[in-house]
Amino acid sequence: MQAGTKREARLRRHARVRKKIRGESARPRLAVYRSNRHIYVQLIDDRAAVTLAAASDAEVSGTNPLEKAKAVGQLIATRAKDAGVERVVFDRGGRLYHGRVAAVADGAREGGLQI
């Protein structure tokens, strides 16, 4: 059996992870989407199907992608605090917990979120 494209393989991994994690109002899902150039983060309450907060690297400054990703994590942490959220469940979007995805999580932890 062949995996198909890299995108299909990532989406299969993401579906497998999403079977296990679910965001709720008390502990929303911190969903990370990484494109080749940008990184986007959302806090999602899956029960109510609403986005509580969002951030992207277009809103922060930095010279390299890792610095920007860490700044996005810190920004989403401050927006989560404003929304009354302290604990989240991390959704890496089928990506490896490495590089920019891990930098977002580290920035969110530094900003005060419990993952």
TIPAMAR-427272 format. One record per atom (N, C-alpha, C): residue number from 1; residue in one letter; atom name; x, y, z. Coordinates in Angstrom, 1 decimal. Example, Ala and Ser with C-alpha at 12.3 -4.5 7.8 and 13.67 -1.06 7.14 Angstrom:
% TIPAMAR-427272
<pt i="1" aa="a" at="N" x="13.2" y="-5.7" z="7.8"/>
<pt i="1" aa="a" at="CA" x="12.3" y="-4.5" z="7.8"/>
<pt i="1" aa="a" at="C" x="13.2" y="-3.3" z="7.8"/>
<pt i="2" aa="s" at="N" x="12.8" y="-2.2" z="7.1"/>
<pt i="2" aa="s" at="CA" x="13.7" y="-1.1" z="7.1"/>
<pt i="2" aa="s" at="C" x="12.9" y="0.0" z="7.9"/>
This chain:
% TIPAMAR-427272
<pt i="1" aa="m" at="N" x="0.8" y="-1.2" z="0.0"/>
<pt i="1" aa="m" at="CA" x="0.0" y="0.0" z="0.0"/>
<pt i="1" aa="m" at="C" x="0.9" y="1.2" z="0.0"/>
<pt i="2" aa="q" at="N" x="0.6" y="2.2" z="-0.9"/>
<pt i="2" aa="q" at="CA" x="1.4" y="3.4" z="-1.0"/>
<pt i="2" aa="q" at="C" x="0.7" y="4.5" z="-0.3"/>
<pt i="3" aa="a" at="N" x="1.6" y="5.4" z="0.2"/>
<pt i="3" aa="a" at="CA" x="1.1" y="6.5" z="1.1"/>
<pt i="3" aa="a" at="C" x="0.4" y="7.6" z="0.2"/>
<pt i="4" aa="g" at="N" x="0.7" y="7.7" z="-1.1"/>
<pt i="4" aa="g" at="CA" x="0.1" y="8.8" z="-1.9"/>
<pt i="4" aa="g" at="C" x="1.0" y="10.0" z="-1.7"/>
<pt i="5" aa="t" at="N" x="0.5" y="11.1" z="-1.7"/>
<pt i="5" aa="t" at="CA" x="1.3" y="12.3" z="-1.6"/>
<pt i="5" aa="t" at="C" x="1.6" y="12.6" z="-0.1"/>
<pt i="6" aa="k" at="N" x="2.6" y="13.5" z="0.1"/>
<pt i="6" aa="k" at="CA" x="3.0" y="13.9" z="1.4"/>
<pt i="6" aa="k" at="C" x="1.8" y="14.6" z="2.2"/>
<pt i="7" aa="r" at="N" x="1.0" y="15.3" z="1.4"/>
<pt i="7" aa="r" at="CA" x="-0.2" y="16.0" z="2.0"/>
<pt i="7" aa="r" at="C" x="-1.2" y="15.0" z="2.5"/>
<pt i="8" aa="e" at="N" x="-1.5" y="14.0" z="1.7"/>
<pt i="8" aa="e" at="CA" x="-2.4" y="13.0" z="2.1"/>
<pt i="8" aa="e" at="C" x="-1.9" y="12.2" z="3.4"/>
<pt i="9" aa="a" at="N" x="-0.6" y="12.0" z="3.4"/>
<pt i="9" aa="a" at="CA" x="-0.1" y="11.3" z="4.6"/>
<pt i="9" aa="a" at="C" x="-0.2" y="12.2" z="5.8"/>
<pt i="10" aa="r" at="N" x="0.0" y="13.5" z="5.7"/>
<pt i="10" aa="r" at="CA" x="-0.2" y="14.4" z="6.8"/>
<pt i="10" aa="r" at="C" x="-1.6" y="14.5" z="7.3"/>
<pt i="11" aa="l" at="N" x="-2.5" y="14.5" z="6.3"/>
<pt i="11" aa="l" at="CA" x="-3.9" y="14.6" z="6.6"/>
<pt i="11" aa="l" at="C" x="-4.4" y="13.3" z="7.3"/>
<pt i="12" aa="r" at="N" x="-3.8" y="12.2" z="6.9"/>
<pt i="12" aa="r" at="CA" x="-4.2" y="10.9" z="7.6"/>
<pt i="12" aa="r" at="C" x="-3.7" y="10.9" z="9.1"/>
<pt i="13" aa="r" at="N" x="-2.4" y="11.4" z="9.3"/>
<pt i="13" aa="r" at="CA" x="-1.9" y="11.5" z="10.6"/>
<pt i="13" aa="r" at="C" x="-2.8" y="12.5" z="11.4"/>
<pt i="14" aa="h" at="N" x="-3.2" y="13.6" z="10.8"/>
<pt i="14" aa="h" at="CA" x="-4.0" y="14.6" z="11.5"/>
<pt i="14" aa="h" at="C" x="-5.3" y="14.0" z="12.0"/>
<pt i="15" aa="a" at="N" x="-5.9" y="13.2" z="11.1"/>
<pt i="15" aa="a" at="CA" x="-7.2" y="12.6" z="11.4"/>
<pt i="15" aa="a" at="C" x="-7.1" y="11.6" z="12.6"/>
<pt i="16" aa="r" at="N" x="-5.9" y="10.9" z="12.6"/>
<pt i="16" aa="r" at="CA" x="-5.7" y="9.9" z="13.6"/>
<pt i="16" aa="r" at="C" x="-5.5" y="10.7" z="15.0"/>
<pt i="17" aa="v" at="N" x="-4.8" y="11.8" z="15.0"/>
<pt i="17" aa="v" at="CA" x="-4.7" y="12.6" z="16.2"/>
<pt i="17" aa="v" at="C" x="-6.0" y="13.2" z="16.7"/>
<pt i="18" aa="r" at="N" x="-6.8" y="13.7" z="15.7"/>
<pt i="18" aa="r" at="CA" x="-8.0" y="14.3" z="16.0"/>
<pt i="18" aa="r" at="C" x="-9.1" y="13.4" z="16.6"/>
<pt i="19" aa="k" at="N" x="-8.9" y="12.1" z="16.4"/>
<pt i="19" aa="k" at="CA" x="-9.8" y="11.1" z="17.0"/>
<pt i="19" aa="k" at="C" x="-9.7" y="11.1" z="18.5"/>
<pt i="20" aa="k" at="N" x="-8.5" y="11.4" z="18.9"/>
<pt i="20" aa="k" at="CA" x="-8.2" y="11.3" z="20.4"/>
<pt i="20" aa="k" at="C" x="-8.3" y="12.6" z="21.1"/>
<pt i="21" aa="i" at="N" x="-8.1" y="13.8" z="20.5"/>
<pt i="21" aa="i" at="CA" x="-8.2" y="15.0" z="21.2"/>
<pt i="21" aa="i" at="C" x="-9.4" y="15.8" z="20.8"/>
<pt i="22" aa="r" at="N" x="-9.9" y="16.5" z="21.8"/>
<pt i="22" aa="r" at="CA" x="-11.1" y="17.3" z="21.5"/>
<pt i="22" aa="r" at="C" x="-11.0" y="18.6" z="22.4"/>
<pt i="23" aa="g" at="N" x="-11.3" y="19.7" z="21.8"/>
<pt i="23" aa="g" at="CA" x="-11.3" y="21.0" z="22.6"/>
<pt i="23" aa="g" at="C" x="-12.6" y="21.3" z="23.2"/>
<pt i="24" aa="e" at="N" x="-12.6" y="21.7" z="24.4"/>
<pt i="24" aa="e" at="CA" x="-13.8" y="22.1" z="25.2"/>
<pt i="24" aa="e" at="C" x="-13.6" y="23.5" z="25.7"/>
<pt i="25" aa="s" at="N" x="-14.6" y="24.1" z="26.2"/>
<pt i="25" aa="s" at="CA" x="-14.6" y="25.5" z="26.7"/>
<pt i="25" aa="s" at="C" x="-13.5" y="25.6" z="27.8"/>
<pt i="26" aa="a" at="N" x="-13.5" y="24.6" z="28.7"/>
<pt i="26" aa="a" at="CA" x="-12.5" y="24.7" z="29.8"/>
<pt i="26" aa="a" at="C" x="-11.1" y="24.5" z="29.3"/>
<pt i="27" aa="r" at="N" x="-10.9" y="23.6" z="28.3"/>
<pt i="27" aa="r" at="CA" x="-9.6" y="23.3" z="27.8"/>
<pt i="27" aa="r" at="C" x="-9.7" y="23.2" z="26.2"/>
<pt i="28" aa="p" at="N" x="-9.6" y="24.4" z="25.5"/>
<pt i="28" aa="p" at="CA" x="-9.7" y="24.3" z="24.1"/>
<pt i="28" aa="p" at="C" x="-8.5" y="23.7" z="23.4"/>
<pt i="29" aa="r" at="N" x="-8.7" y="23.5" z="22.1"/>
<pt i="29" aa="r" at="CA" x="-7.6" y="22.9" z="21.3"/>
<pt i="29" aa="r" at="C" x="-6.8" y="24.0" z="20.7"/>
<pt i="30" aa="l" at="N" x="-5.5" y="23.9" z="20.9"/>
<pt i="30" aa="l" at="CA" x="-4.5" y="24.8" z="20.3"/>
<pt i="30" aa="l" at="C" x="-4.1" y="24.2" z="19.0"/>
<pt i="31" aa="a" at="N" x="-4.7" y="24.6" z="17.9"/>
<pt i="31" aa="a" at="CA" x="-4.5" y="24.0" z="16.6"/>
<pt i="31" aa="a" at="C" x="-3.4" y="24.8" z="15.8"/>
<pt i="32" aa="v" at="N" x="-2.4" y="24.2" z="15.3"/>
<pt i="32" aa="v" at="CA" x="-1.3" y="24.8" z="14.6"/>
<pt i="32" aa="v" at="C" x="-1.4" y="24.4" z="13.2"/>
<pt i="33" aa="y" at="N" x="-1.3" y="25.4" z="12.3"/>
<pt i="33" aa="y" at="CA" x="-1.2" y="25.1" z="10.8"/>
<pt i="33" aa="y" at="C" x="0.1" y="25.7" z="10.3"/>
<pt i="34" aa="r" at="N" x="0.9" y="24.9" z="9.7"/>
<pt i="34" aa="r" at="CA" x="2.2" y="25.4" z="9.2"/>
<pt i="34" aa="r" at="C" x="2.2" y="25.2" z="7.7"/>
<pt i="35" aa="s" at="N" x="2.3" y="26.4" z="7.0"/>
<pt i="35" aa="s" at="CA" x="2.5" y="26.3" z="5.6"/>
<pt i="35" aa="s" at="C" x="4.1" y="26.4" z="5.3"/>
<pt i="36" aa="n" at="N" x="4.5" y="26.4" z="4.1"/>
<pt i="36" aa="n" at="CA" x="5.9" y="26.6" z="3.8"/>
<pt i="36" aa="n" at="C" x="6.4" y="27.9" z="4.3"/>
<pt i="37" aa="r" at="N" x="5.6" y="28.9" z="4.2"/>
<pt i="37" aa="r" at="CA" x="6.1" y="30.3" z="4.5"/>
<pt i="37" aa="r" at="C" x="5.5" y="30.8" z="5.9"/>
<pt i="38" aa="h" at="N" x="4.3" y="30.5" z="6.2"/>
<pt i="38" aa="h" at="CA" x="3.7" y="31.1" z="7.4"/>
<pt i="38" aa="h" at="C" x="3.3" y="30.0" z="8.4"/>
<pt i="39" aa="i" at="N" x="2.9" y="30.5" z="9.6"/>
<pt i="39" aa="i" at="CA" x="2.3" y="29.7" z="10.7"/>
<pt i="39" aa="i" at="C" x="1.1" y="30.4" z="11.3"/>
<pt i="40" aa="y" at="N" x="0.1" y="29.6" z="11.5"/>
<pt i="40" aa="y" at="CA" x="-1.2" y="30.1" z="12.0"/>
<pt i="40" aa="y" at="C" x="-1.6" y="29.2" z="13.2"/>
<pt i="41" aa="v" at="N" x="-2.2" y="29.9" z="14.2"/>
<pt i="41" aa="v" at="CA" x="-2.6" y="29.2" z="15.4"/>
<pt i="41" aa="v" at="C" x="-4.0" y="29.6" z="15.8"/>
<pt i="42" aa="q" at="N" x="-4.8" y="28.7" z="16.2"/>
<pt i="42" aa="q" at="CA" x="-6.2" y="29.0" z="16.7"/>
<pt i="42" aa="q" at="C" x="-6.5" y="28.3" z="18.0"/>
<pt i="43" aa="l" at="N" x="-7.3" y="28.9" z="18.9"/>
<pt i="43" aa="l" at="CA" x="-7.8" y="28.2" z="20.0"/>
<pt i="43" aa="l" at="C" x="-9.3" y="27.9" z="19.7"/>
<pt i="44" aa="i" at="N" x="-9.6" y="26.6" z="19.7"/>
<pt i="44" aa="i" at="CA" x="-10.9" y="26.1" z="19.2"/>
<pt i="44" aa="i" at="C" x="-11.7" y="25.4" z="20.3"/>
<pt i="45" aa="d" at="N" x="-12.9" y="25.8" z="20.5"/>
<pt i="45" aa="d" at="CA" x="-13.8" y="25.0" z="21.3"/>
<pt i="45" aa="d" at="C" x="-14.6" y="24.1" z="20.4"/>
<pt i="46" aa="d" at="N" x="-14.3" y="22.8" z="20.3"/>
<pt i="46" aa="d" at="CA" x="-15.0" y="21.9" z="19.4"/>
<pt i="46" aa="d" at="C" x="-16.4" y="21.6" z="19.7"/>
<pt i="47" aa="r" at="N" x="-16.8" y="21.7" z="21.0"/>
<pt i="47" aa="r" at="CA" x="-18.2" y="21.4" z="21.3"/>
<pt i="47" aa="r" at="C" x="-19.1" y="22.5" z="20.8"/>
<pt i="48" aa="a" at="N" x="-18.7" y="23.8" z="21.0"/>
<pt i="48" aa="a" at="CA" x="-19.5" y="24.9" z="20.5"/>
<pt i="48" aa="a" at="C" x="-19.2" y="25.3" z="19.1"/>
<pt i="49" aa="a" at="N" x="-18.1" y="24.7" z="18.5"/>
<pt i="49" aa="a" at="CA" x="-17.6" y="25.0" z="17.1"/>
<pt i="49" aa="a" at="C" x="-17.3" y="26.4" z="16.9"/>
<pt i="50" aa="v" at="N" x="-16.6" y="27.0" z="17.9"/>
<pt i="50" aa="v" at="CA" x="-16.2" y="28.4" z="17.8"/>
<pt i="50" aa="v" at="C" x="-14.7" y="28.5" z="18.0"/>
<pt i="51" aa="t" at="N" x="-14.1" y="29.5" z="17.3"/>
<pt i="51" aa="t" at="CA" x="-12.7" y="29.9" z="17.5"/>
<pt i="51" aa="t" at="C" x="-12.7" y="31.0" z="18.6"/>
<pt i="52" aa="l" at="N" x="-11.9" y="30.7" z="19.7"/>
<pt i="52" aa="l" at="CA" x="-11.9" y="31.7" z="20.8"/>
<pt i="52" aa="l" at="C" x="-10.8" y="32.7" z="20.5"/>
<pt i="53" aa="a" at="N" x="-9.7" y="32.4" z="19.9"/>
<pt i="53" aa="a" at="CA" x="-8.6" y="33.3" z="19.6"/>
<pt i="53" aa="a" at="C" x="-7.8" y="32.8" z="18.5"/>
<pt i="54" aa="a" at="N" x="-7.1" y="33.7" z="17.8"/>
<pt i="54" aa="a" at="CA" x="-6.3" y="33.3" z="16.7"/>
<pt i="54" aa="a" at="C" x="-5.1" y="34.2" z="16.6"/>
<pt i="55" aa="a" at="N" x="-4.0" y="33.7" z="16.0"/>
<pt i="55" aa="a" at="CA" x="-2.8" y="34.5" z="15.8"/>
<pt i="55" aa="a" at="C" x="-2.0" y="33.9" z="14.6"/>
<pt i="56" aa="s" at="N" x="-1.2" y="34.8" z="14.0"/>
<pt i="56" aa="s" at="CA" x="-0.4" y="34.3" z="12.8"/>
<pt i="56" aa="s" at="C" x="0.9" y="35.1" z="12.9"/>
<pt i="57" aa="d" at="N" x="1.9" y="34.6" z="12.0"/>
<pt i="57" aa="d" at="CA" x="3.2" y="35.3" z="12.0"/>
<pt i="57" aa="d" at="C" x="3.1" y="36.6" z="11.3"/>
<pt i="58" aa="a" at="N" x="2.0" y="36.9" z="10.6"/>
<pt i="58" aa="a" at="CA" x="1.9" y="38.2" z="10.0"/>
<pt i="58" aa="a" at="C" x="1.8" y="39.3" z="11.1"/>
<pt i="59" aa="e" at="N" x="1.4" y="39.0" z="12.3"/>
<pt i="59" aa="e" at="CA" x="1.2" y="39.9" z="13.3"/>
<pt i="59" aa="e" at="C" x="2.4" y="40.2" z="14.2"/>
<pt i="60" aa="v" at="N" x="3.4" y="39.4" z="14.0"/>
<pt i="60" aa="v" at="CA" x="4.6" y="39.5" z="14.9"/>
<pt i="60" aa="v" at="C" x="5.8" y="39.9" z="14.0"/>
<pt i="61" aa="s" at="N" x="6.9" y="40.3" z="14.7"/>
<pt i="61" aa="s" at="CA" x="8.1" y="40.6" z="14.0"/>
<pt i="61" aa="s" at="C" x="9.2" y="39.6" z="14.4"/>
<pt i="62" aa="g" at="N" x="10.1" y="39.4" z="13.5"/>
<pt i="62" aa="g" at="CA" x="11.2" y="38.5" z="13.8"/>
<pt i="62" aa="g" at="C" x="12.0" y="38.3" z="12.5"/>
<pt i="63" aa="t" at="N" x="13.2" y="37.8" z="12.7"/>
<pt i="63" aa="t" at="CA" x="14.1" y="37.7" z="11.5"/>
<pt i="63" aa="t" at="C" x="14.0" y="36.3" z="10.9"/>
<pt i="64" aa="n" at="N" x="14.0" y="35.3" z="11.8"/>
<pt i="64" aa="n" at="CA" x="14.0" y="33.9" z="11.2"/>
<pt i="64" aa="n" at="C" x="12.7" y="33.2" z="11.6"/>
<pt i="65" aa="p" at="N" x="12.3" y="32.2" z="10.9"/>
<pt i="65" aa="p" at="CA" x="11.0" y="31.5" z="11.2"/>
<pt i="65" aa="p" at="C" x="10.8" y="31.0" z="12.6"/>
<pt i="66" aa="l" at="N" x="11.9" y="30.5" z="13.2"/>
<pt i="66" aa="l" at="CA" x="11.7" y="30.0" z="14.6"/>
<pt i="66" aa="l" at="C" x="11.4" y="31.1" z="15.6"/>
<pt i="67" aa="e" at="N" x="12.0" y="32.2" z="15.4"/>
<pt i="67" aa="e" at="CA" x="11.7" y="33.4" z="16.3"/>
<pt i="67" aa="e" at="C" x="10.2" y="33.8" z="16.1"/>
<pt i="68" aa="k" at="N" x="9.8" y="33.9" z="14.8"/>
<pt i="68" aa="k" at="CA" x="8.4" y="34.2" z="14.6"/>
<pt i="68" aa="k" at="C" x="7.4" y="33.2" z="15.2"/>
<pt i="69" aa="a" at="N" x="7.7" y="31.9" z="15.0"/>
<pt i="69" aa="a" at="CA" x="6.9" y="30.9" z="15.6"/>
<pt i="69" aa="a" at="C" x="6.8" y="31.0" z="17.1"/>
<pt i="70" aa="k" at="N" x="7.9" y="31.3" z="17.7"/>
<pt i="70" aa="k" at="CA" x="7.9" y="31.4" z="19.2"/>
<pt i="70" aa="k" at="C" x="7.0" y="32.7" z="19.6"/>
<pt i="71" aa="a" at="N" x="7.2" y="33.7" z="18.8"/>
<pt i="71" aa="a" at="CA" x="6.4" y="35.0" z="19.1"/>
<pt i="71" aa="a" at="C" x="4.9" y="34.7" z="18.9"/>
<pt i="72" aa="v" at="N" x="4.6" y="33.9" z="17.9"/>
<pt i="72" aa="v" at="CA" x="3.1" y="33.6" z="17.7"/>
<pt i="72" aa="v" at="C" x="2.6" y="32.8" z="18.9"/>
<pt i="73" aa="g" at="N" x="3.4" y="31.9" z="19.4"/>
<pt i="73" aa="g" at="CA" x="3.0" y="31.2" z="20.6"/>
<pt i="73" aa="g" at="C" x="2.8" y="32.1" z="21.8"/>
<pt i="74" aa="q" at="N" x="3.6" y="33.1" z="22.0"/>
<pt i="74" aa="q" at="CA" x="3.5" y="34.0" z="23.1"/>
<pt i="74" aa="q" at="C" x="2.2" y="34.9" z="22.9"/>
<pt i="75" aa="l" at="N" x="2.0" y="35.3" z="21.6"/>
<pt i="75" aa="l" at="CA" x="0.8" y="36.1" z="21.3"/>
<pt i="75" aa="l" at="C" x="-0.5" y="35.3" z="21.5"/>
<pt i="76" aa="i" at="N" x="-0.5" y="34.1" z="21.1"/>
<pt i="76" aa="i" at="CA" x="-1.8" y="33.3" z="21.4"/>
<pt i="76" aa="i" at="C" x="-2.0" y="33.1" z="22.9"/>
<pt i="77" aa="a" at="N" x="-0.9" y="33.0" z="23.6"/>
<pt i="77" aa="a" at="CA" x="-1.0" y="32.9" z="25.1"/>
<pt i="77" aa="a" at="C" x="-1.6" y="34.1" z="25.7"/>
<pt i="78" aa="t" at="N" x="-1.2" y="35.3" z="25.3"/>
<pt i="78" aa="t" at="CA" x="-1.8" y="36.5" z="25.8"/>
<pt i="78" aa="t" at="C" x="-3.3" y="36.6" z="25.4"/>
<pt i="79" aa="r" at="N" x="-3.6" y="36.2" z="24.2"/>
<pt i="79" aa="r" at="CA" x="-5.0" y="36.3" z="23.7"/>
<pt i="79" aa="r" at="C" x="-5.9" y="35.2" z="24.5"/>
<pt i="80" aa="a" at="N" x="-5.2" y="34.1" z="24.8"/>
<pt i="80" aa="a" at="CA" x="-6.0" y="33.1" z="25.5"/>
<pt i="80" aa="a" at="C" x="-6.3" y="33.6" z="26.9"/>
<pt i="81" aa="k" at="N" x="-5.3" y="34.2" z="27.5"/>
<pt i="81" aa="k" at="CA" x="-5.5" y="34.8" z="28.9"/>
<pt i="81" aa="k" at="C" x="-6.7" y="35.8" z="28.9"/>
<pt i="82" aa="d" at="N" x="-6.7" y="36.6" z="27.8"/>
<pt i="82" aa="d" at="CA" x="-7.8" y="37.6" z="27.7"/>
<pt i="82" aa="d" at="C" x="-9.2" y="36.9" z="27.5"/>
<pt i="83" aa="a" at="N" x="-9.2" y="35.7" z="26.9"/>
<pt i="83" aa="a" at="CA" x="-10.4" y="34.9" z="26.7"/>
<pt i="83" aa="a" at="C" x="-10.7" y="34.1" z="27.9"/>
<pt i="84" aa="g" at="N" x="-9.9" y="34.1" z="28.9"/>
<pt i="84" aa="g" at="CA" x="-10.1" y="33.4" z="30.2"/>
<pt i="84" aa="g" at="C" x="-9.7" y="31.9" z="30.1"/>
<pt i="85" aa="v" at="N" x="-8.7" y="31.6" z="29.2"/>
<pt i="85" aa="v" at="CA" x="-8.2" y="30.2" z="29.1"/>
<pt i="85" aa="v" at="C" x="-6.8" y="30.1" z="29.6"/>
<pt i="86" aa="e" at="N" x="-6.6" y="29.1" z="30.4"/>
<pt i="86" aa="e" at="CA" x="-5.2" y="28.9" z="31.0"/>
<pt i="86" aa="e" at="C" x="-4.7" y="27.5" z="30.6"/>
<pt i="87" aa="r" at="N" x="-5.5" y="26.5" z="30.3"/>
<pt i="87" aa="r" at="CA" x="-5.1" y="25.2" z="29.9"/>
<pt i="87" aa="r" at="C" x="-5.6" y="24.9" z="28.5"/>
<pt i="88" aa="v" at="N" x="-4.7" y="24.3" z="27.7"/>
<pt i="88" aa="v" at="CA" x="-5.1" y="23.9" z="26.3"/>
<pt i="88" aa="v" at="C" x="-4.6" y="22.5" z="26.0"/>
<pt i="89" aa="v" at="N" x="-5.2" y="21.9" z="25.0"/>
<pt i="89" aa="v" at="CA" x="-4.7" y="20.6" z="24.4"/>
<pt i="89" aa="v" at="C" x="-4.0" y="21.0" z="23.1"/>
<pt i="90" aa="f" at="N" x="-2.8" y="20.5" z="22.8"/>
<pt i="90" aa="f" at="CA" x="-2.1" y="20.9" z="21.7"/>
<pt i="90" aa="f" at="C" x="-2.4" y="20.0" z="20.5"/>
<pt i="91" aa="d" at="N" x="-2.7" y="20.6" z="19.4"/>
<pt i="91" aa="d" at="CA" x="-3.0" y="19.9" z="18.1"/>
<pt i="91" aa="d" at="C" x="-1.9" y="20.3" z="17.1"/>
<pt i="92" aa="r" at="N" x="-1.0" y="19.4" z="16.8"/>
<pt i="92" aa="r" at="CA" x="0.1" y="19.7" z="15.9"/>
<pt i="92" aa="r" at="C" x="-0.2" y="19.6" z="14.4"/>
<pt i="93" aa="g" at="N" x="-1.4" y="19.2" z="14.1"/>
<pt i="93" aa="g" at="CA" x="-1.9" y="19.2" z="12.7"/>
<pt i="93" aa="g" at="C" x="-1.3" y="18.2" z="11.8"/>
<pt i="94" aa="g" at="N" x="-0.9" y="17.0" z="12.4"/>
<pt i="94" aa="g" at="CA" x="-0.3" y="16.0" z="11.6"/>
<pt i="94" aa="g" at="C" x="1.2" y="16.2" z="11.4"/>
<pt i="95" aa="r" at="N" x="1.7" y="17.3" z="11.8"/>
<pt i="95" aa="r" at="CA" x="3.2" y="17.6" z="11.7"/>
<pt i="95" aa="r" at="C" x="4.0" y="16.9" z="12.8"/>
<pt i="96" aa="l" at="N" x="5.3" y="16.8" z="12.6"/>
<pt i="96" aa="l" at="CA" x="6.1" y="16.4" z="13.7"/>
<pt i="96" aa="l" at="C" x="6.2" y="17.5" z="14.7"/>
<pt i="97" aa="y" at="N" x="6.4" y="17.1" z="16.0"/>
<pt i="97" aa="y" at="CA" x="6.6" y="18.0" z="17.1"/>
<pt i="97" aa="y" at="C" x="8.1" y="18.4" z="17.0"/>
<pt i="98" aa="h" at="N" x="8.4" y="19.4" z="16.1"/>
<pt i="98" aa="h" at="CA" x="9.8" y="19.7" z="15.8"/>
<pt i="98" aa="h" at="C" x="9.8" y="21.0" z="15.1"/>
<pt i="99" aa="g" at="N" x="10.9" y="21.8" z="15.3"/>
<pt i="99" aa="g" at="CA" x="11.0" y="23.0" z="14.5"/>
<pt i="99" aa="g" at="C" x="10.0" y="24.1" z="14.9"/>
<pt i="100" aa="r" at="N" x="9.3" y="24.6" z="13.9"/>
<pt i="100" aa="r" at="CA" x="8.4" y="25.7" z="14.1"/>
<pt i="100" aa="r" at="C" x="7.2" y="25.3" z="15.0"/>
<pt i="101" aa="v" at="N" x="6.7" y="24.1" z="14.8"/>
<pt i="101" aa="v" at="CA" x="5.6" y="23.6" z="15.6"/>
<pt i="101" aa="v" at="C" x="5.9" y="23.5" z="17.1"/>
<pt i="102" aa="a" at="N" x="7.1" y="23.0" z="17.4"/>
<pt i="102" aa="a" at="CA" x="7.6" y="23.0" z="18.8"/>
<pt i="102" aa="a" at="C" x="7.8" y="24.4" z="19.3"/>
<pt i="103" aa="a" at="N" x="8.3" y="25.3" z="18.4"/>
<pt i="103" aa="a" at="CA" x="8.6" y="26.7" z="18.9"/>
<pt i="103" aa="a" at="C" x="7.3" y="27.4" z="19.3"/>
<pt i="104" aa="v" at="N" x="6.2" y="27.1" z="18.6"/>
<pt i="104" aa="v" at="CA" x="4.9" y="27.7" z="19.0"/>
<pt i="104" aa="v" at="C" x="4.5" y="27.2" z="20.4"/>
<pt i="105" aa="a" at="N" x="4.7" y="25.9" z="20.6"/>
<pt i="105" aa="a" at="CA" x="4.3" y="25.3" z="21.9"/>
<pt i="105" aa="a" at="C" x="5.2" y="25.9" z="23.0"/>
<pt i="106" aa="d" at="N" x="6.5" y="26.1" z="22.7"/>
<pt i="106" aa="d" at="CA" x="7.4" y="26.7" z="23.7"/>
<pt i="106" aa="d" at="C" x="7.0" y="28.1" z="24.0"/>
<pt i="107" aa="g" at="N" x="6.7" y="28.9" z="23.0"/>
<pt i="107" aa="g" at="CA" x="6.3" y="30.3" z="23.2"/>
<pt i="107" aa="g" at="C" x="5.0" y="30.3" z="24.0"/>
<pt i="108" aa="a" at="N" x="4.0" y="29.4" z="23.7"/>
<pt i="108" aa="a" at="CA" x="2.8" y="29.4" z="24.5"/>
<pt i="108" aa="a" at="C" x="3.0" y="29.1" z="25.9"/>
<pt i="109" aa="r" at="N" x="3.9" y="28.2" z="26.2"/>
<pt i="109" aa="r" at="CA" x="4.3" y="27.8" z="27.6"/>
<pt i="109" aa="r" at="C" x="4.9" y="29.0" z="28.3"/>
<pt i="110" aa="e" at="N" x="5.8" y="29.7" z="27.6"/>
<pt i="110" aa="e" at="CA" x="6.5" y="30.9" z="28.2"/>
<pt i="110" aa="e" at="C" x="5.4" y="32.0" z="28.4"/>
<pt i="111" aa="g" at="N" x="4.4" y="32.0" z="27.6"/>
<pt i="111" aa="g" at="CA" x="3.3" y="33.0" z="27.8"/>
<pt i="111" aa="g" at="C" x="2.4" y="32.7" z="28.9"/>
<pt i="112" aa="g" at="N" x="2.5" y="31.5" z="29.5"/>
<pt i="112" aa="g" at="CA" x="1.7" y="31.1" z="30.7"/>
<pt i="112" aa="g" at="C" x="0.6" y="30.0" z="30.4"/>
<pt i="113" aa="l" at="N" x="0.5" y="29.5" z="29.2"/>
<pt i="113" aa="l" at="CA" x="-0.4" y="28.5" z="28.9"/>
<pt i="113" aa="l" at="C" x="0.1" y="27.1" z="29.4"/>
<pt i="114" aa="q" at="N" x="-0.8" y="26.3" z="29.9"/>
<pt i="114" aa="q" at="CA" x="-0.5" y="24.9" z="30.3"/>
<pt i="114" aa="q" at="C" x="-0.9" y="24.0" z="29.2"/>
<pt i="115" aa="i" at="N" x="0.1" y="23.3" z="28.6"/>
<pt i="115" aa="i" at="CA" x="-0.2" y="22.4" z="27.5"/>
<pt i="115" aa="i" at="C" x="-0.1" y="21.0" z="28.0"/>
